[in-house]
Amino acid sequence: MSSPHRIFTAAFASVYPLYVQKVQKKGRKPEDVDQVIGWLTGYSPSGLQQQIERKTDFRTFFAEAPAMHPNMSLITGTVCGVRVEDVEDPLMQKIRYLDKLVDELAKGKAMEKILRR
């Protein structure tokens, strides 16, 4: 049996600032990152802040997510050369969905489109 991917046990709090940094370089706000995370996971701003303060790992972050968005399967495309819709591990797929949303923010895509409205 292969060991779990390193990202599963990485603290969400260690990656979150990288998401913020990535979008800020492109003129977006940290609140935009919070909004897409909230859309995907159902976390409120205070719930998200609690996860960051607790230094929750990705596995726990997604396990404790209040409500994964029913339209998350509409997130398609590639992240790091991997098609997000083809990722077989459910946890890795959620992480890739989040990466894809952050990429779209950084690319200046309209929030309406990012949130699959």
Secondary structure as GFF3:
##gff-version 3
##sequence-region A 1 117
A	DSSP	alpha_helix	6	9	.	.	.	ID=ss1
A	DSSP	alpha_helix	12	25	.	.	.	ID=ss2
A	DSSP	alpha_helix	30	41	.	.	.	ID=ss3
A	DSSP	alpha_helix	45	53	.	.	.	ID=ss4
A	DSSP	alpha_helix	58	63	.	.	.	ID=ss5
A	DSSP	three_ten_helix	72	74	.	.	.	ID=ss6
A	DSSP	beta_strand	78	79	.	.	.	ID=ss7
A	DSSP	beta_strand	82	83	.	.	.	ID=ss8
A	DSSP	three_ten_helix	84	86	.	.	.	ID=ss9
A	DSSP	alpha_helix	90	106	.	.	.	ID=ss10
A	DSSP	alpha_helix	111	114	.	.	.	ID=ss11
###
